[in-house]
Each structure stands twice: as C-alpha cells, then as structure tokens.
Amino acid sequence: MSAAIAAHDFGEVFRLARSEAGISYSKIAAECAIKPERVGALARGLGSVTTFEKIAHIADALRIPGASLGLAPREWENPDTPRSELPLPAHATATHKDGEKVRRREFIKATATTSLAVGIPDLTRPVTGRRVGEEFPQRLRERTARLRRLDDVLGGGDTYRVYLGEYQATKAVLRDCTYTEKTGKALLSVLAEQAQQAGWAAFDGGRHHDATSLYEDSHTAAVDAEDTALAGNALAFLAYQAMNGDQAAGIQIAARSCATAGRHAASGVRALLQERLAWAYAVAGLPAETERALSAAESALDEINGAPQPDWVTWVDRNELQIMSGRCWTELRRPLRAVPLLESALARYADTHARDKSLYLSWLADSYLTAGEVEQSAGAVSRALDLSTGVASVRPRQRLAPVLARLSLHRQLPEVADVLEKARA
C-alpha cells in the first residue's frame, strides 16, 4: 500500500482497500467523489488520477497522510489546530528586519484549501535589502530540481502557477537584494531555468502566448548569465513553438539552439537539443536531416558514461530517444520504422506518467493507422483516452483529435465505433 501511495497508483490503493480492508468500491467512490465505475476501472489498471484537486480529495477521504503523497500535512492530521494557525512550510516565510514573521506567499495557489510542500528543500527568501550569499543560488537550483518532479505526475494546468511563482520570486530577489557579480550571474542562470519550467507548464496547459514570453525571458536571462546550455535550450523551446506556424523559422531556431550550446556542452544537453532539431526536421518532412539529427543525439548519449549532467536534462535517456525517434518517423509517415520503436519504448513506460504515455500512444495510433492497422489504432487511442482522463494538460486531446478524425472513416468497425463513443463521453 505504501508503494502504491508513493507512486500515486490510486487504482492499486483502491484494489488493496477492498481486498485487505473489505471496503467496497461503492464506498470508496462515495467518499472520494468518484463514479463507482471509474473506481473499478482504476483498480483494473485503466487510467490514473493526476489532477491535484482529486489527489488531495482522495488523501482526505482515505486519511492518507500528506507526506505520503507529496502534500503538505492535511488539516485532519492535527485536528486541534485552527486552520489560521497551521504552520507554513519553512520556505514560505521570511523574517522582516524588525524580526516579525510574515507570509511570503503560498507555495501553490491552484486551490484555496491545500498546498504542495513536502519534500522540497527549505528555503527562506531574502527580504528587500538583504545581501544574498554565494550559497543561495545553489539552494535555489536544488529546490527548482525538486519542483521539476511534479511534472512527472501533474499536468501544466496544475503546475503552471507553482512554477511561475518560483520564477517571479527569484526575479524579486534579483531586483531587491544585493549580491556579488558571481552570485548575480548564478541567480540569472537559475532564473533562466525557472522561466523554462514555467514556460513548459504554460505550453502544456494551453497558454501558448505565456509560454513564448517565458521562453524569451529565459533566453535573455541565460545570455546575461553566460549560460550557453540554458540559452540553447530556451531557443529549442522557441523552435518547438515556431513549428506550429513557420516551419522554416522553426528549423533555423532549432539549429541555432545546437550552435548556441556548442560542442563543449554536457552530453545530455547536446542529445536533447539534437532531438528537438530532429523533430523540427520531421515536422517539415525532411527524412535525411531527421535521421542525421537523431544519430547525433544517439552519439551524444553514448558520451555520457556517468558524467554529471544538468538536472533539467536527466530525463533524456535511451528510452526517451527511442520515443522521439518513433514520433519523428510517425510524422514522416514511416510506420514500419515508427511502430517497433514506440511499442518497445511504451512497454517500459509506467502508467503513472499518464500525460506523456497518452501522448506517445497517440503517435503509435497514428502510425498503426498509416499502416492500415485500424483495429490496433483504435485500441491505442482507447488506452490513451483512459490515461488522459483527468490530466490537467490540453495536449493529449489535441494530439488525439486528428487521429480520431481519421478513425471516423472506419466507424463501421465495432472497435472504432466504441472508441469514438468513448471520445465523446
């Protein structure tokens, strides 16, 4: 049960609650405000719970301690304490020059009743006029790395304001505090990283204008910090945005991102930027250039050999490259190359990463359809719909829309009719 809770595998939590404690699914459904059939589906491994509000509701209904789920302590964990007197996490307070403790900000403002806070390094924000020591940027970077893990289980609709708040708080430190030139550059580097994190969440949540603005701010901060790796990554994000309109400009920006980071960048950084360049080429329909960029990404991964990498690229590994390769060959309408890559990679991909897995299944479904495997395509879409239910991201549904449109031409098949009905539900 502890392992299931830590993994946010609520289907397993519900299953164990029934088998070990005799709690019926109907009772669980009533307490957690979830439809009984949804509880049963989750217990069978179909779909996942990823929205912050629902996770918090389940925690309270089943009396799961906040720390077990990465939440702040729940109010019921200390029922004698009035809500107004509940302690804020250490990083949410700061000491005024007169010694008075003041509220700096809520860690998460997505809901009015709960906040994510456990497991993040304590950090007291400096107050206006305070001098920032050389150790502060590193503490801030460690905090940013821990917050990044929220993206594994929550969509941008849930994390955007968290990440934006971190970015804005660091901007305030740069504006209001004093520090050495070296510390100032380190703070600018962290600011660039936080802007990218907030921009990604904005993009994932459908806030494309905000995403572009944050990526541009990130590039400016990274250049000022003389952090070429982050400057290159900011350009790669901007290239991704541009590909929706001007493909030639997108390719140009993606190529510039690789050149900006340079050949001396960390291997993981070079792999990531080459992946994104490959994607730009694939969307533009350029197979030879796509293959060349994917090969460069693979060569960069070969060079890692345990060397330390920036935290923001640690998720780039062989499996990720395989998924990106499958996505690229799907875009290029090469299903014989795409399908084996995506099937193999997805078999190793946990359902707890619901948003990403549903997205990758959409590309698999697309390639199945291109190959004429209509029933298999419908099955992949059905699985993607189950996983994306409740995810605070606009992207899974956006990606599935054109696949569903193509599938609708085969609505006479029972498997297709079923998945079209599920999509309408």
LOSE-966302 format. One line per 8 residues: number of its first residue (from 1); their letters; for each residue x, y, z of N, C-alpha, C. Coordinates in steps of 0.2 Angstrom, whole numbers, plus 5000, padded with zeros to 4 digits. Layout:
! LOSE-966302
NUM = a = X,Y,Z,X,Y,Z,X,Y,Z  ... $
! end
This chain:
! LOSE-966302
1 = msaaiaah = 5004,4994,5000,5000,5000,5000,5004,5006,5000  5010,5006,5004,5014,5012,5004,5017,5013,4997  5019,5008,4994,5022,5009,4987,5017,5012,4982  5011,5009,4983,5006,5012,4978,5004,5019,4980  5004,5021,4986,5003,5028,4988,5009,5032,4985  5015,5030,4986,5021,5034,4984,5021,5035,4977  5018,5030,4973,5018,5030,4966,5012,5034,4963  5008,5036,4967,5001,5039,4965,4997,5034,4961 $
9 = dfgevfrl = 4998,5028,4963,4994,5022,4959,4988,5021,4963  4983,5025,4962,4977,5025,4966,4972,5019,4964  4973,5016,4958,4970,5010,4956,4972,5005,4961  4978,5004,4962,4981,4999,4967,4979,5000,4974  4979,5007,4976,4976,5009,4983,4969,5006,4984  4965,5008,4979,4958,5006,4979,4957,4998,4979  4961,4995,4975,4961,4987,4975,4963,4984,4982  4968,4987,4985,4970,4984,4991,4965,4986,4997 $
17 = arseagis = 4962,4992,4996,4957,4994,5001,4952,4989,5001  4950,4987,4995,4944,4982,4995,4946,4975,4997  4952,4973,4995,4954,4966,4996,4957,4965,5003  4960,4970,5006,4963,4969,5013,4959,4972,5018  4955,4977,5017,4951,4980,5022,4944,4979,5021  4942,4976,5016,4935,4975,5014,4930,4981,5013  4934,4986,5010,4930,4992,5009,4928,4992,5002  4921,4992,5000,4918,4991,4994,4920,4997,4989 $
25 = yskiaaec = 4920,4996,4983,4921,5001,4978,4916,5007,4978  4910,5005,4980,4905,5010,4980,4906,5014,4986  4908,5012,4992,4910,5016,4997,4916,5021,4996  4921,5018,4992,4927,5022,4990,4925,5027,4986  4920,5026,4981,4918,5030,4976,4914,5036,4980  4910,5034,4984,4906,5039,4988,4910,5044,4992  4915,5041,4995,4920,5045,5000,4924,5050,4995  4927,5047,4990,4931,5051,4986,4928,5055,4980 $
33 = aikpervg = 4922,5055,4980,4918,5059,4974,4920,5056,4967  4921,5050,4967,4922,5047,4960,4917,5042,4958  4915,5042,4952,4910,5037,4950,4912,5030,4951  4908,5025,4954,4909,5019,4955,4913,5015,4949  4910,5016,4943,4913,5013,4938,4920,5015,4936  4922,5021,4938,4928,5024,4937,4933,5021,4942  4931,5020,4948,4935,5017,4954,4937,5010,4951  4932,5006,4949,4933,4999,4946,4938,4999,4941 $
41 = alarglgs = 4937,5004,4936,4942,5004,4930,4949,5006,4933  4950,5010,4937,4956,5012,4940,4959,5006,4943  4955,5002,4947,4958,4996,4951,4960,4991,4946  4957,4991,4940,4959,4986,4935,4965,4988,4931  4968,4994,4933,4974,4997,4929,4972,5001,4923  4966,5003,4923,4964,5008,4917,4964,5015,4919  4968,5019,4917,4969,5026,4918,4972,5027,4925  4973,5034,4927,4976,5036,4933,4973,5042,4935 $
49 = vttfekia = 4975,5044,4941,4972,5050,4944,4978,5055,4944  4978,5061,4941,4983,5065,4941,4982,5073,4943  4976,5075,4943,4974,5082,4945,4975,5083,4952  4978,5088,4954,4980,5090,4961,4974,5090,4965  4968,5093,4963,4962,5093,4967,4960,5086,4969  4960,5081,4964,4957,5075,4965,4962,5071,4970  4968,5072,4969,4973,5068,4973,4972,5071,4981  4971,5077,4981,4970,5080,4988,4964,5077,4991 $
57 = hiadalri = 4958,5077,4987,4952,5074,4989,4953,5067,4991  4956,5063,4988,4957,5056,4990,4961,5055,4996  4966,5060,4997,4970,5060,5003,4966,5061,5009  4961,5066,5008,4957,5067,5014,4952,5062,5015  4949,5059,5010,4944,5054,5010,4946,5048,5014  4952,5046,5012,4955,5039,5014,4960,5040,5020  4961,5047,5022,4965,5048,5028,4973,5046,5026  4975,5048,5020,4982,5046,5018,4986,5052,5021 $
65 = pgaslgla = 4991,5052,5025,4995,5057,5027,4998,5061,5021  4998,5068,5022,5000,5072,5016,5007,5070,5014  5012,5069,5019,5019,5067,5017,5019,5061,5012  5015,5056,5013,5015,5050,5009,5014,5052,5001  5010,5057,5000,5008,5059,4993,5012,5065,4990  5017,5068,4994,5020,5074,4992,5016,5080,4994  5011,5080,4998,5007,5086,5000,5009,5088,5007  5007,5094,5008,5008,5097,5015,5004,5093,5020 $
73 = prewenpd = 5005,5093,5026,5001,5089,5031,4994,5092,5031  4989,5087,5031,4982,5088,5030,4980,5091,5036  4974,5095,5036,4972,5098,5042,4970,5093,5047  4967,5087,5045,4965,5082,5050,4970,5079,5053  4977,5080,5051,4982,5076,5054,4983,5080,5061  4981,5086,5062,4981,5089,5069,4975,5093,5070  4970,5089,5071,4963,5092,5071,4962,5098,5076  4966,5098,5081,4965,5103,5086,4968,5110,5084 $
81 = tprselpl = 4972,5110,5079,4975,5117,5077,4970,5120,5072  4968,5126,5073,4964,5130,5069,4967,5131,5062  4964,5132,5057,4967,5132,5050,4971,5138,5050  4969,5144,5053,4973,5150,5053,4979,5150,5056  4980,5144,5060,4987,5144,5064,4991,5138,5061  4989,5135,5056,4993,5129,5053,4999,5132,5051  5005,5129,5052,5011,5132,5050,5012,5131,5043  5015,5137,5040,5018,5137,5033,5024,5133,5033 $
89 = pahatath = 5026,5130,5027,5032,5127,5026,5038,5132,5027  5044,5130,5028,5049,5135,5030,5050,5140,5024  5050,5137,5018,5052,5142,5013,5046,5147,5011  5041,5146,5015,5035,5151,5013,5035,5157,5018  5040,5157,5023,5041,5163,5027,5047,5166,5027  5048,5172,5029,5054,5176,5029,5054,5181,5035  5059,5183,5037,5060,5187,5043,5061,5195,5041  5056,5199,5043,5057,5206,5041,5063,5209,5046 $
97 = kdgekvrr = 5066,5215,5044,5071,5217,5048,5069,5219,5055  5063,5219,5056,5060,5221,5063,5059,5214,5067  5061,5208,5064,5060,5202,5067,5053,5198,5066  5049,5202,5063,5042,5199,5063,5042,5194,5057  5038,5188,5059,5037,5183,5053,5032,5185,5049  5033,5185,5042,5027,5187,5038,5026,5182,5033  5020,5181,5030,5019,5177,5025,5022,5179,5018  5026,5175,5015,5029,5177,5009,5024,5176,5003 $
105 = refikata = 5022,5170,5003,5017,5168,4998,5015,5160,4999  5010,5158,4996,5008,5151,4997,5012,5148,4992  5014,5142,4993,5018,5138,4988,5014,5136,4982  5008,5134,4983,5003,5133,4977,4997,5137,4978  4995,5140,4973,4988,5144,4973,4983,5141,4968  4984,5135,4966,4979,5132,4962,4973,5130,4965  4973,5129,4972,4967,5128,4976,4967,5132,4982  4961,5133,4985,4961,5138,4990,4962,5134,4997 $
113 = ttslavgi = 4962,5127,4997,4962,5124,5003,4968,5120,5004  4972,5119,4999,4978,5114,5000,4984,5117,4997  4990,5114,4999,4996,5116,4996,5001,5111,4996  5005,5110,4990,5010,5105,4990,5017,5108,4993  5020,5105,4997,5026,5107,5001,5031,5102,5003  5029,5096,5004,5033,5091,5007,5039,5089,5003  5045,5088,5005,5050,5085,5001,5054,5090,4997  5052,5097,4998,5056,5102,4995,5061,5105,4999 $
121 = pdltrpvt = 5067,5107,4997,5072,5109,5002,5069,5116,5005  5071,5117,5012,5069,5123,5015,5072,5129,5012  5069,5134,5011,5072,5140,5008,5068,5146,5010  5072,5150,5014,5069,5157,5016,5071,5162,5012  5066,5165,5008,5068,5170,5004,5071,5176,5007  5076,5179,5004,5079,5185,5007,5074,5191,5007  5074,5195,5011,5069,5201,5011,5073,5207,5008  5069,5212,5006,5072,5218,5002,5078,5221,5006 $
129 = grrvgeef = 5083,5222,5002,5089,5225,5005,5094,5220,5008  5092,5214,5009,5097,5209,5012,5102,5207,5007  5108,5205,5009,5113,5203,5005,5112,5195,5004  5113,5193,4998,5112,5186,4996,5119,5183,4996  5120,5177,4999,5126,5174,5000,5127,5170,4993  5134,5167,4993,5135,5163,4987,5132,5157,4987  5130,5154,4992,5127,5148,4993,5119,5148,4991  5116,5154,4991,5109,5154,4989,5107,5152,4982 $
137 = pqrlrert = 5111,5153,4977,5108,5151,4970,5108,5143,4970  5113,5140,4973,5113,5133,4973,5107,5130,4977  5106,5133,4982,5100,5130,4986,5094,5131,4982  5093,5137,4978,5088,5138,4974,5087,5133,4968  5093,5132,4965,5093,5127,4960,5091,5120,4962  5093,5118,4968,5091,5111,4971,5083,5111,4972  5081,5117,4974,5073,5117,4975,5070,5117,4968  5073,5120,4963,5070,5120,4957,5070,5113,4954 $
145 = arlrrldd = 5075,5109,4955,5076,5102,4953,5070,5098,4956  5069,5099,4963,5064,5095,4966,5057,5097,4964  5056,5103,4962,5049,5105,4960,5048,5102,4953  5053,5101,4949,5053,5099,4942,5049,5092,4942  5050,5088,4948,5047,5081,4948,5040,5081,4948  5037,5087,4950,5029,5087,4949,5027,5086,4942  5031,5088,4937,5029,5087,4931,5028,5080,4929  5031,5075,4933,5030,5068,4931,5023,5066,4932 $
153 = vlgggdty = 5020,5069,4936,5013,5066,4938,5007,5071,4937  5009,5078,4937,5004,5083,4936,5005,5087,4929  4999,5089,4926,5000,5092,4920,5001,5100,4921  5002,5103,4916,5004,5111,4916,4998,5115,4919  4992,5112,4919,4986,5116,4922,4987,5116,4929  4990,5111,4932,4991,5111,4939,4998,5114,4942  5003,5114,4937,5009,5116,4940,5011,5123,4938  5008,5126,4933,5010,5132,4930,5010,5138,4935 $
161 = rvylgeyq = 5006,5139,4940,5006,5144,4945,5012,5143,4950  5013,5136,4951,5018,5135,4956,5025,5137,4952  5026,5135,4946,5032,5137,4943,5033,5144,4942  5027,5147,4940,5028,5154,4939,5029,5158,4945  5026,5156,4951,5028,5159,4957,5035,5159,4959  5038,5153,4957,5045,5152,4959,5050,5157,4955  5048,5158,4948,5051,5162,4944,5050,5170,4946  5044,5171,4948,5043,5178,4950,5047,5180,4956 $
169 = atkavlrd = 5047,5175,4961,5051,5176,4967,5058,5177,4966  5061,5173,4961,5068,5174,4960,5069,5181,4957  5065,5183,4952,5065,5190,4949,5066,5195,4955  5061,5194,4960,5061,5199,4965,5068,5199,4969  5071,5193,4970,5077,5193,4974,5083,5197,4969  5083,5196,4963,5087,5199,4959,5086,5207,4959  5080,5209,4959,5078,5216,4959,5080,5219,4966  5078,5216,4972,5078,5219,4978,5084,5218,4983 $
177 = ctytektg = 5088,5213,4981,5093,5211,4986,5100,5213,4983  5105,5212,4987,5112,5214,4985,5116,5208,4985  5121,5207,4980,5125,5201,4979,5131,5203,4975  5136,5198,4975,5142,5199,4971,5140,5198,4964  5144,5200,4959,5143,5199,4952,5143,5191,4950  5147,5187,4954,5147,5180,4953,5140,5177,4955  5138,5179,4961,5131,5177,4963,5125,5179,4959  5126,5185,4956,5121,5188,4952,5120,5184,4945 $
185 = kallsvla = 5126,5182,4943,5126,5178,4937,5123,5171,4938  5124,5168,4944,5121,5162,4946,5114,5162,4947  5112,5168,4950,5104,5169,4951,5101,5169,4944  5104,5173,4939,5101,5173,4932,5101,5167,4929  5106,5162,4930,5105,5156,4927,5099,5152,4930  5098,5152,4937,5093,5149,4940,5086,5152,4937  5086,5158,4936,5080,5162,4934,5078,5159,4926  5084,5158,4922,5083,5156,4916,5080,5149,4916 $
193 = eqaqqagw = 5082,5145,4921,5079,5138,4921,5072,5138,4924  5071,5142,4928,5064,5143,4931,5059,5145,4926  5061,5150,4921,5057,5153,4916,5055,5147,4911  5060,5143,4910,5059,5137,4905,5054,5132,4908  5054,5131,4915,5050,5127,4918,5043,5129,4918  5042,5136,4919,5036,5139,4919,5033,5139,4912  5037,5141,4907,5035,5141,4900,5033,5134,4898  5036,5129,4900,5034,5122,4898,5027,5121,4901 $
201 = aafdggrh = 5026,5122,4907,5019,5121,4910,5014,5125,4907  5016,5132,4905,5011,5136,4901,5009,5132,4895  5014,5130,4891,5013,5127,4885,5008,5120,4886  5010,5117,4891,5006,5110,4892,4999,5112,4894  4998,5118,4897,4991,5120,4899,4987,5124,4894  4990,5125,4888,4987,5128,4883,4988,5136,4883  4993,5138,4887,4994,5145,4887,5000,5147,4883  4999,5147,4876,5005,5147,4871,5008,5154,4871 $
209 = hdatslye = 5004,5159,4872,5007,5166,4872,5012,5167,4878  5009,5164,4884,5013,5165,4890,5019,5161,4889  5019,5155,4886,5025,5150,4885,5030,5154,4881  5028,5157,4876,5033,5160,4871,5036,5166,4875  5032,5170,4879,5035,5175,4883,5040,5173,4888  5039,5168,4891,5043,5165,4896,5050,5162,4893  5049,5159,4887,5055,5156,4884,5059,5162,4882  5056,5167,4879,5060,5173,4878,5064,5176,4884 $
217 = dshtaavd = 5060,5177,4889,5063,5179,4895,5069,5175,4898  5068,5168,4897,5073,5163,4899,5079,5164,4895  5079,5165,4888,5084,5166,4884,5088,5172,4886  5085,5178,4887,5088,5184,4889,5092,5183,4896  5089,5180,4901,5092,5178,4907,5098,5174,4906  5098,5169,4902,5103,5164,4901,5109,5167,4897  5108,5172,4893,5113,5175,4889,5117,5180,4894  5113,5183,4898,5116,5188,4903,5120,5184,4908 $
225 = aedtalag = 5118,5178,4910,5121,5173,4914,5127,5170,4911  5128,5171,4904,5133,5167,4901,5133,5160,4901  5126,5157,4902,5125,5150,4902,5122,5148,4895  5127,5146,4891,5126,5144,4884,5121,5138,4884  5121,5133,4888,5117,5127,4888,5110,5129,4889  5108,5133,4894,5101,5136,4895,5099,5140,4890  5104,5144,4887,5102,5149,4881,5100,5145,4875  5104,5139,4874,5102,5135,4868,5095,5131,4870 $
233 = nalaflay = 5094,5129,4876,5088,5126,4877,5082,5131,4877  5083,5137,4878,5077,5142,4878,5076,5142,4870  5081,5142,4866,5080,5143,4859,5076,5137,4856  5078,5131,4859,5075,5124,4857,5067,5125,4858  5065,5127,4864,5058,5128,4866,5055,5133,4861  5058,5138,4859,5055,5143,4855,5054,5140,4848  5059,5136,4846,5059,5132,4840,5052,5128,4839  5051,5124,4845,5045,5120,4846,5039,5124,4845 $
241 = qamngdqa = 5039,5130,4848,5033,5134,4847,5032,5136,4840  5038,5138,4836,5038,5141,4830,5035,5136,4825  5037,5129,4826,5035,5124,4821,5027,5124,4819  5023,5126,4824,5016,5126,4823,5014,5131,4817  5019,5136,4815,5017,5141,4810,5022,5141,4805  5028,5143,4806,5033,5144,4801,5038,5139,4802  5038,5133,4798,5042,5128,4799,5050,5130,4797  5051,5134,4792,5057,5136,4791,5061,5139,4796 $
249 = agiqiaar = 5057,5144,4800,5059,5148,4805,5061,5143,4811  5056,5138,4812,5057,5133,4817,5064,5129,4817  5065,5127,4811,5071,5123,4809,5077,5128,4811  5077,5134,4808,5083,5139,4809,5084,5140,4817  5079,5141,4821,5080,5142,4828,5082,5136,4831  5080,5130,4829,5082,5123,4832,5090,5122,4831  5092,5124,4824,5099,5123,4823,5103,5128,4827  5100,5134,4828,5104,5139,4832,5104,5137,4839 $
257 = scatagrh = 5099,5134,4841,5100,5131,4848,5106,5127,4849  5107,5122,4844,5113,5117,4845,5119,5121,4845  5120,5126,4840,5126,5130,4839,5127,5134,4845  5122,5137,4848,5122,5141,4854,5125,5137,4860  5123,5131,4861,5125,5127,4867,5132,5125,4865  5134,5123,4859,5141,5122,4857,5143,5115,4858  5148,5113,4855,5151,5106,4855,5153,5104,4862  5155,5109,4866,5158,5108,4873,5152,5107,4878 $
265 = aasgvral = 5146,5108,4876,5140,5107,4881,5140,5100,4884  5137,5099,4890,5136,5092,4893,5133,5088,4887  5135,5081,4888,5132,5077,4883,5124,5076,4883  5121,5076,4888,5114,5076,4889,5111,5082,4886  5114,5088,4886,5111,5094,4883,5112,5093,4876  5117,5091,4873,5118,5090,4866,5113,5085,4863  5112,5080,4867,5107,5075,4865,5100,5078,4865  5098,5082,4870,5091,5085,4870,5090,5089,4864 $
273 = lqerlawa = 5095,5094,4863,5094,5099,4858,5094,5096,4851  5098,5090,4850,5098,5087,4843,5091,5083,4842  5089,5081,4848,5082,5078,4847,5077,5083,4845  5077,5089,4848,5072,5094,4846,5074,5096,4839  5080,5096,4836,5081,5098,4829,5078,5092,4825  5079,5086,4827,5076,5081,4823,5069,5081,4822  5065,5083,4828,5058,5084,4827,5056,5090,4822  5060,5095,4823,5059,5101,4818,5059,5098,4811 $
281 = yavaglpa = 5065,5095,4809,5065,5092,4803,5060,5087,4801  5058,5083,4805,5052,5078,4804,5046,5082,4802  5044,5087,4806,5038,5090,4805,5038,5094,4798  5044,5096,4796,5045,5099,4790,5045,5094,4784  5045,5087,4786,5045,5082,4780,5052,5081,4777  5057,5081,4781,5064,5081,4779,5067,5074,4782  5067,5068,4779,5069,5062,4782,5076,5062,4783  5080,5064,4778,5088,5063,4779,5090,5067,4784 $
289 = eteralsa = 5088,5073,4785,5090,5078,4790,5088,5075,4797  5082,5073,4797,5079,5070,4803,5084,5064,4806  5086,5060,4801,5090,5054,4803,5097,5056,4806  5099,5061,4802,5106,5064,4804,5106,5067,4811  5100,5071,4813,5100,5074,4820,5099,5068,4825  5095,5063,4823,5094,5058,4828,5100,5054,4829  5104,5053,4824,5111,5050,4825,5115,5054,4829  5115,5060,4829,5119,5065,4833,5117,5064,4840 $
297 = aesaldei = 5110,5064,4841,5108,5063,4848,5110,5057,4851  5110,5051,4847,5112,5045,4850,5120,5045,4851  5124,5048,4847,5131,5049,4848,5132,5053,4855  5128,5058,4856,5129,5062,4862,5128,5058,4868  5122,5054,4868,5121,5049,4874,5126,5044,4875  5129,5042,4870,5135,5037,4870,5141,5040,4874  5141,5047,4874,5147,5050,4878,5146,5052,4885  5140,5051,4887,5138,5052,4894,5142,5048,4899 $
305 = ngapqpdw = 5142,5042,4899,5146,5037,4903,5147,5039,4910  5141,5041,4913,5141,5043,4920,5143,5050,4922  5145,5054,4917,5147,5061,4918,5141,5065,4921  5142,5069,4925,5137,5073,4928,5133,5078,4923  5127,5078,4923,5123,5082,4919,5118,5087,4922  5116,5092,4919,5111,5097,4922,5105,5093,4924  5102,5095,4930,5096,5091,4931,5090,5092,4926  5090,5097,4922,5085,5098,4918,5085,5094,4911 $
313 = vtwvdrne = 5091,5090,4911,5091,5085,4905,5092,5078,4907  5091,5077,4914,5092,5070,4916,5087,5065,4914  5081,5067,4911,5076,5063,4909,5077,5061,4902  5082,5063,4899,5084,5061,4892,5088,5055,4892  5086,5050,4890,5089,5043,4890,5088,5039,4884  5090,5033,4884,5089,5029,4878,5081,5028,4876  5077,5027,4881,5070,5026,4880,5067,5032,4877  5069,5038,4880,5067,5045,4878,5069,5046,4870 $
321 = lqimsgrc = 5075,5044,4869,5077,5045,4862,5073,5040,4857  5072,5034,4860,5068,5029,4856,5061,5032,4854  5058,5035,4859,5051,5038,4859,5051,5044,4854  5056,5048,4854,5057,5054,4850,5058,5051,4842  5062,5046,4842,5063,5043,4835,5056,5040,4832  5053,5037,4836,5046,5034,4834,5041,5040,4832  5041,5045,4836,5037,5051,4834,5039,5054,4828  5046,5055,4827,5048,5058,4820,5046,5054,4814 $
329 = wtelrrpl = 5047,5047,4815,5045,5043,4809,5038,5042,4808  5034,5043,4814,5027,5044,4813,5025,5050,4809  5028,5056,4810,5027,5062,4807,5029,5061,4799  5034,5057,4798,5036,5056,4791,5033,5051,4788  5028,5048,4791,5024,5043,4788,5028,5037,4786  5032,5035,4791,5036,5029,4790,5034,5024,4796  5028,5021,4795,5026,5016,4801,5030,5010,4802  5033,5008,4797,5037,5002,4798,5043,5003,4803 $
337 = ravplles = 5045,5009,4803,5051,5011,4807,5048,5014,4814  5042,5017,4814,5040,5020,4820,5037,5015,4825  5033,5011,4822,5029,5006,4826,5033,5002,4831  5039,4998,4829,5043,4995,4833,5046,4999,4839  5048,5005,4837,5051,5009,4842,5046,5011,4847  5041,5013,4845,5036,5016,4850,5033,5010,4854  5032,5004,4851,5029,4998,4855,5034,4996,4860  5040,4996,4858,5046,4994,4863,5047,4999,4869 $
345 = alaryadt = 5047,5005,4867,5048,5010,4872,5042,5011,4877  5036,5011,4874,5030,5011,4878,5029,5005,4883  5031,4999,4881,5031,4994,4885,5035,4995,4892  5040,4999,4892,5044,5001,4898,5042,5007,4901  5036,5010,4899,5034,5017,4901,5028,5016,4906  5029,5018,4913,5024,5017,4918,5018,5021,4917  5012,5018,4919,5006,5022,4918,5005,5028,4922  5010,5028,4927,5009,5034,4932,5011,5041,4928 $
353 = hardksly = 5015,5040,4923,5017,5046,4918,5011,5046,4913  5005,5047,4916,4999,5047,4912,4999,5052,4906  5001,5058,4907,5000,5063,4901,5005,5061,4896  5011,5059,4898,5016,5058,4892,5015,5051,4889  5013,5046,4893,5011,5040,4890,5005,5040,4885  5000,5044,4887,4994,5045,4882,4996,5049,4876  5001,5054,4877,5004,5057,4871,5007,5052,4866  5012,5048,4869,5016,5044,4865,5011,5038,4861 $
361 = lswladsy = 5006,5036,4865,5001,5032,4862,4998,5035,4856  4997,5041,4856,4993,5044,4850,4998,5044,4844  5004,5044,4845,5009,5043,4839,5009,5036,4837  5008,5032,4842,5008,5025,4840,5001,5023,4836  4996,5026,4838,4989,5025,4835,4990,5028,4828  4993,5034,4827,4994,5037,4821,4997,5032,4816  5003,5029,4818,5007,5025,4814,5003,5019,4812  5000,5016,4817,4995,5010,4816,4991,5011,4810 $
369 = ltageveq = 4988,5017,4810,4983,5019,4805,4986,5020,4798  4992,5023,4798,4995,5024,4792,4997,5017,4789  4998,5012,4793,5000,5006,4791,4994,5001,4789  4988,5004,4790,4982,5001,4789,4979,4996,4794  4982,4997,4800,4980,4993,4806,4975,4996,4810  4969,4997,4807,4964,5001,4810,4962,4999,4817  4961,4992,4818,4959,4990,4825,4964,4991,4830  4970,4990,4828,4976,4992,4833,4976,4999,4835 $
377 = sagavsra = 4975,5003,4830,4975,5010,4831,4969,5012,4836  4963,5009,4835,4958,5011,4839,4960,5009,4846  4963,5003,4847,4965,5001,4854,4970,5005,4857  4975,5008,4853,4979,5013,4856,4976,5019,4858  4971,5022,4854,4968,5028,4856,4964,5027,4862  4960,5021,4863,4956,5019,4868,4961,5020,4875  4966,5017,4874,4971,5017,4880,4973,5024,4882  4975,5028,4877,4977,5035,4878,4971,5039,4881 $
385 = ldlstgva = 4965,5038,4879,4959,5041,4882,4959,5040,4889  4959,5033,4891,4959,5031,4898,4964,5035,4902  4971,5035,4900,4976,5038,4903,4975,5045,4904  4973,5048,4899,4972,5056,4899,4966,5059,4903  4962,5054,4905,4956,5057,4909,4958,5060,4915  4956,5066,4916,4958,5070,4922,4965,5073,4922  4969,5072,4917,4975,5075,4917,4975,5083,4915  4978,5087,4919,4977,5094,4918,4982,5097,4912 $
393 = svrprqrl = 4981,5094,4906,4985,5096,4900,4981,5096,4894  4982,5100,4890,4977,5101,4884,4980,5096,4878  4986,5094,4879,4990,5091,4873,4987,5084,4871  4986,5080,4876,4983,5073,4874,4977,5073,4869  4972,5077,4871,4966,5078,4867,4968,5081,4860  4972,5086,4860,4974,5089,4854,4977,5085,4850  4982,5080,4852,4985,5076,4848,4981,5070,4846  4976,5068,4850,4971,5063,4848,4966,5065,4843 $
401 = apvlarls = 4965,5072,4842,4959,5074,4838,4960,5072,4831  4966,5073,4828,4967,5071,4820,4967,5064,4819  4969,5060,4824,4969,5053,4824,4961,5050,4824  4958,5053,4829,4950,5051,4829,4947,5053,4823  4949,5059,4820,4946,5061,4813,4947,5056,4808  4953,5053,4808,4955,5048,4803,4951,5042,4804  4951,5040,4811,4947,5034,4813,4940,5034,4811  4937,5040,4811,4930,5040,4810,4928,5038,4803 $
409 = lhrqlpev = 4933,5038,4798,4931,5035,4792,4930,5027,4792  4932,5024,4798,4931,5017,4798,4926,5016,4804  4921,5020,4805,4916,5019,4810,4912,5013,4810  4912,5010,4804,4908,5003,4804,4911,4998,4808  4917,4998,4809,4921,4993,4813,4919,4994,4821  4917,4989,4824,4915,4989,4831,4920,4992,4836  4926,4991,4835,4932,4994,4839,4932,5001,4838  4931,5003,4832,4931,5011,4830,4925,5014,4833 $
417 = advlekar = 4919,5011,4832,4913,5014,4835,4914,5015,4843  4917,5010,4846,4917,5010,4853,4922,5016,4855  4928,5017,4852,4932,5022,4854,4930,5029,4852  4926,5029,4847,4923,5036,4845,4918,5038,4850  4914,5033,4853,4909,5034,4858,4913,5036,4865  4918,5033,4866,4922,5034,4872,4925,5042,4872  4927,5044,4866,4930,5050,4865,4925,5056,4866  4918,5054,4864,4913,5059,4865,4910,5059,4872 $
425 = a = 4912,5054,4876,4909,5054,4883,4913,5059,4888 $
! end
